[in-house]
Amino acid sequence: TFRNRLHPAVDIFLSLKANNNVSIAKHMREWGCCAEVASAGELHLALLAGFAPDNIIFSGPGKREHELKMAMDAGIYCIIVETVDEMLLLAELAERAGTTANIGIRVNPDRDLTATAMKMGGAPRQFGVDESLLDDLLRELKSRERLKYKGIHIYTGTQLLDPAAIIRSFQYTIQLAVRIRQEYGLQPEMVDLCGGFGV
């Protein structure tokens, strides 16, 4: 029902960190979901559940080198980078492998877009690149031939139950993707909208 209410261009991702039961993951895949993973173990589970690599996104802070290499070697759709250092490590791994790394950028917005207790924006955070520092990262990205820009991810908070707050977050994320395209010539294939709906 949810799938049928959405525009065909919108994809739904099961976050395996929320529930990594391989049988449930398989059902979600059969019902039209993609997968978001946050570790090598979750990536293994997603592949075991039958998700095509092109339908998997790897996000989350603190990714280790072997996890980045595993994700790149598996040919997944996108690795969401959280820091400049992580992006440069991916560029180095891609150079060594003679391949290209598909990346998205997790942006920590400069303003608070929600009223949730668990906020991921509005102030410097340990997750993602602060919006005020985005310029340096994007200039570095444009100079790296082994990196392919896929888009951005903004996760403004968890347990969002207010429809107006969800829409504000979506609008801000889309507007930022447009601004990056206009100012840096980086065309997004995808815009990753938030971290899920509240329950």
N, C-alpha and C positions, 0 to 999 in steps of 0.2 A: 504493500500500500504506500509506504513511504517512497520507495523507488518510483512508483507511477506518478507521484505528485511533483517530482522534480524534473527540471529541464534535462533533456538527454545529455547535455554537455557537463552535467554535474555528476561526479563520482562519489561514492560512499566508501570510506575506509574503516575496516575493523582494526582497532588498536590492540595488538596482541599483548601489550602490557596490562590491558584491562581484563583480558581473558585469553589465556594461551592454551585452552583446551583444543587439541588438534581436530577433534570431531566437530566441535562447534565452528571452528574456523573453516572446515570443509563445507559445512552447511551454508555459512555466510558467503563463501565463494560461489556456491551453486545458486544462491539468491542474488548474485550480481555485485558483491562487494569486492573491493581491493583490500590490500593489507598494509598496515603501517607497523614497522618493527623498530625495536630500540636496542637490540643486541644480536650477537652472532647466533645465539640459541633461538631467538625468536625468528630470525631469518631462516634458519634450518627448519623450524616448525612451519613457517609459511610455505616454503617450497614443498615440504612433506604433505601439507594440506592441499597441494595442487595449484597454488597461486602461480600464475605466469610471472617471471621476473619483471616484465614490463608493467605489472600491476602491483609492484611493491615499492614502498618508500621507506627509507631508513632515517629515523630522526632521533633526537635525544642528545644530551650532553655527555662528554667523557668517553666518546668512542675511541677504542684502541686501534692501533695501526693494523693489526691482523683482521679486525672487524671491517675496517674501511676497505682493505684489500679483498676480503671475502665478498663484500657487497659489490665492489667494482667488477670482480671476476665473474660474479653471477649475472652481471648485466642488468641489474635492477633499474627501474625507471629513474630514481633520483635519490641522492644522499643529501639530506638537509644539513648544511654546515652551520655551526654555532659560533665559530670564532675564525679570525683571520688565519691563525696558526693551523687550525683543522683544514681549512681550504688549501693552504700552501702544502700541507702534508699530502693531501689528495692529489694535488698537481704533481708532486714529486713521485708518488706511487704510479700515477698514470704515465709519467715520462719514462720511468723504469720499465713499465709493462708495454710501452709503445702503443698506448690506447688513449681513450678520452674518458674522463669522469663526468657524469651528469650530476649537477649540483643544484640544490635550491638553497636559499638563504633564510634562516630564521631571524626575523627582525623583532627586537624588543622596542615597542612604540614609546615615543617620548611622553605621550599623554595617557592618562587612565581612561579606558573606554568602557569599563564595567563597574558594577558595584558589588562584586563578589569578594568574599573573604580572602580567597587565594588569587592574588593578582599576579599577572605576568607582564605588566606594562606600567608606564607612568613614572618609572624611576630606574636607575641602573640595576640590573639583575645578573644572576649567574647564568641565565639561559639566554642564548641568542646574542646578536650584535645590536648594541644600542643604536637607535635610529640616528642619533647625532654623530656616530662614528661610521655610518654607512658609506660615506663618500670615499674614504680610504680603501675600504674593502672592495667597492665596485671598480675603482681605478686599478687595483691590483688584479682583480678578476679579468678585466679587459685585456691585461697584458699577458695572460696565461693561455696559450693556445690549446693546452690539454684539458681545459675545463669548459664544459658546455653548460651555460646558464639555462635552467628550466623554469625558475620562478621564485616566489617568496612564500614564506610561512609566517603567519602571526598568530600567536596563541595568547590571548589577552587575559584568560582566566579559566577557572574550572567551575563546574556546576552552574552554568548559565541557565537561569529559569525565566528571565525577563526578555520577551521577544524584542523589545525596543533596543536593549543592550546588545543582543545578538546581531541585529541589523546594523547598529552603529559600528560594531566590530567588523562585520563583512564589508561595509562601505569604506571604512578606513583602509582596510587591507587592499581592496580593489583600487582605490585612489592612489595608494603608494605604488602598486605595481605599474599603474599608468604613468606616474611621475618618473619612475626609474626608466621606463621605456622612452619617455620624452627627453629626459636629461642625459641618459647614457647610451641610448640606442640598443638596450637589452630587451629583446622581445620575449615576454613570458609565454610558455606553453601551458603552464598551470599556475593557479593561485590557490594555495592551501589555506582554507578558511577555518581557523580556530582549532580547538582540540576536542570537539564533540558537544553534544547537547546535554543539559542537566537532566537528572532523573529524580 
